[in-house]
Amino acid sequence: MLKKLYSLLIFTSLITIYDAKYFKFKFNMYNVTKFMDTSLKIWTYNTTKRTNLTCLVDAVYNISRESVYFNRSYRSGLEWSQFSKEGLFDARDQRLMMVRRPGGLVESTEILEFANDNYTCGIFRVWPGGGHGLRLYDLRFKDYDKWDKPDQVCIDEFNR
């Protein structure tokens, strides 16, 4: 038994050294706090959600290590709606944010699955409710007035 354990340990060590030297595996743990820490508006450029809402935008007005407060606005037809939201960060998973009305119940769980190097765009996996059921994906990017578009690397990743 001890011989098998040593063999497994040596094999694992060799694979780790080999992988590090010859393969460029990239495992990123994206940081939703870093993405949300902005004075620019965060626009939803594309989504897998079937919706009639357009111009979905988040505007952050307060952020700390534990949470972020922002206004989430959208247009439905000619009508604009805006709601105050609180995003609760998870200390164990820096990709995760639970979104609710301030002090209310969790309305969605949002996980930053991908971001470009400077965090100007990202792909969020969104679970409505407490994080169970239907999975949706949003491509979001930062811009003052949505005249620009996300970095091409984010568009390509979203379309994969």
C-alpha positions as CSV (number, residue, x, y, z in Angstrom):
1,M,0.0,0.0,0.0
2,L,2.8,2.4,0.9
3,K,4.6,1.6,-2.3
4,K,1.5,2.5,-4.3
5,L,1.1,5.8,-2.4
6,Y,4.8,6.7,-3.2
7,S,4.3,5.8,-6.8
8,L,1.2,8.0,-7.0
9,L,3.0,10.9,-5.3
10,I,6.0,10.7,-7.7
11,F,3.7,10.4,-10.7
12,T,1.6,13.4,-9.6
13,S,4.8,15.5,-9.0
14,L,6.2,14.6,-12.5
15,I,2.9,15.4,-14.2
16,T,2.8,18.8,-12.4
17,I,6.4,19.6,-13.4
18,Y,5.8,18.5,-17.0
19,D,2.5,20.4,-17.3
20,A,4.1,23.6,-15.9
21,K,7.0,23.4,-18.3
22,Y,5.3,22.3,-21.5
23,F,1.7,23.3,-21.3
24,K,0.2,26.7,-20.9
25,F,-2.9,25.7,-19.0
26,K,-4.6,28.8,-17.8
27,F,-6.9,28.5,-14.8
28,N,-8.3,31.9,-13.9
29,M,-10.3,32.7,-10.8
30,Y,-12.0,35.8,-11.9
31,N,-12.9,38.5,-9.4
32,V,-16.4,39.9,-9.5
33,T,-15.5,42.6,-6.9
34,K,-12.8,43.8,-9.3
35,F,-15.3,43.8,-12.2
36,M,-17.9,45.8,-10.2
37,D,-15.4,48.3,-8.9
38,T,-16.0,51.0,-11.5
39,S,-17.5,54.4,-12.1
40,L,-18.4,53.4,-15.7
41,K,-21.8,52.0,-16.5
42,I,-22.0,48.2,-16.9
43,W,-24.1,47.4,-20.0
44,T,-25.5,44.0,-21.0
45,Y,-24.4,43.6,-24.6
46,N,-25.9,40.1,-25.2
47,T,-27.8,37.5,-23.2
48,T,-29.2,34.0,-23.5
49,K,-32.3,35.1,-21.7
50,R,-35.5,35.4,-23.7
51,T,-36.6,38.9,-22.9
52,N,-38.2,42.1,-24.3
53,L,-36.1,44.2,-22.1
54,T,-33.4,46.4,-23.7
55,C,-30.6,48.6,-22.5
56,L,-30.0,46.7,-19.3
57,V,-27.4,48.7,-17.4
58,D,-25.9,48.7,-13.9
59,A,-24.5,51.9,-12.3
60,V,-22.4,51.3,-9.2
61,Y,-22.7,53.9,-6.4
62,N,-21.0,52.2,-3.4
63,I,-18.7,49.2,-3.1
64,S,-16.9,47.5,-0.2
65,R,-15.1,44.2,0.3
66,E,-18.4,42.6,1.3
67,S,-20.9,44.1,-1.0
68,V,-21.8,46.5,-3.9
69,Y,-24.7,48.8,-4.2
70,F,-25.9,49.7,-7.7
71,N,-28.9,50.8,-9.7
72,R,-30.1,48.3,-12.3
73,S,-32.0,50.0,-15.1
74,Y,-33.7,48.7,-18.3
75,R,-36.1,49.8,-21.0
76,S,-39.2,47.9,-21.8
77,G,-40.8,49.4,-24.9
78,L,-40.6,53.2,-24.3
79,E,-40.7,52.9,-20.5
80,W,-37.5,53.0,-18.3
81,S,-37.4,51.2,-15.0
82,Q,-34.8,51.4,-12.3
83,F,-34.2,49.4,-9.1
84,S,-31.7,49.6,-6.3
85,K,-29.7,46.4,-5.9
86,E,-27.2,45.0,-3.5
87,G,-24.6,42.5,-4.6
88,L,-23.2,40.3,-1.8
89,F,-19.7,39.0,-2.4
90,D,-18.8,35.5,-1.3
91,A,-15.5,35.3,0.6
92,R,-15.0,31.7,-0.4
93,D,-15.6,32.2,-4.1
94,Q,-14.4,35.5,-5.5
95,R,-16.4,35.0,-8.8
96,L,-19.8,34.9,-7.1
97,M,-22.2,37.7,-6.3
98,M,-25.7,37.2,-4.8
99,V,-28.0,40.0,-6.0
100,R,-31.0,41.3,-4.1
101,R,-32.9,44.5,-3.3
102,P,-31.1,46.0,-0.3
103,G,-31.9,43.9,2.7
104,G,-34.3,41.6,0.8
105,L,-34.2,38.0,-0.4
106,V,-31.7,36.9,-3.0
107,E,-33.1,37.4,-6.5
108,S,-30.2,36.0,-8.6
109,T,-26.8,34.5,-8.2
110,E,-24.3,35.9,-10.7
111,I,-20.9,34.3,-11.3
112,L,-18.2,35.9,-13.4
113,E,-17.1,33.1,-15.7
114,F,-14.8,35.1,-17.9
115,A,-13.2,38.5,-18.0
116,N,-10.7,40.1,-20.3
117,D,-7.3,41.1,-18.9
118,N,-8.3,44.6,-17.8
119,Y,-11.9,43.7,-16.7
120,T,-13.7,46.0,-19.1
121,C,-15.9,43.1,-20.2
122,G,-17.0,39.8,-18.8
123,I,-19.4,36.9,-19.1
124,F,-21.7,36.2,-16.2
125,R,-23.6,33.0,-15.5
126,V,-26.9,34.1,-14.0
127,W,-29.2,31.9,-11.9
128,P,-32.5,33.5,-11.2
129,G,-33.6,33.0,-7.6
130,G,-31.2,31.5,-5.1
131,G,-29.0,29.8,-7.6
132,H,-31.0,26.8,-8.7
133,G,-32.7,26.0,-12.0
134,L,-32.3,27.8,-15.3
135,R,-28.8,29.0,-16.2
136,L,-28.5,32.1,-18.3
137,Y,-25.4,33.9,-19.6
138,D,-24.8,37.7,-20.0
139,L,-22.1,39.4,-21.9
140,R,-21.5,42.7,-20.0
141,F,-19.1,45.5,-20.7
142,K,-18.1,48.9,-19.2
143,D,-18.7,52.1,-21.1
144,Y,-20.0,55.5,-20.3
145,D,-22.9,55.6,-22.8
146,K,-22.9,52.3,-24.6
147,W,-21.5,53.8,-27.8
148,D,-18.7,51.3,-27.8
149,K,-18.8,47.5,-27.8
150,P,-17.1,44.8,-25.7
151,D,-13.5,43.7,-26.4
152,Q,-13.5,41.1,-29.2
153,V,-12.1,38.4,-26.8
154,C,-15.3,38.6,-24.7
155,I,-17.5,38.5,-27.8
156,D,-15.7,35.4,-29.1
157,E,-15.8,33.7,-25.7
158,F,-19.6,34.4,-25.4
159,N,-20.2,32.9,-28.9
160,R,-18.3,29.7,-28.1
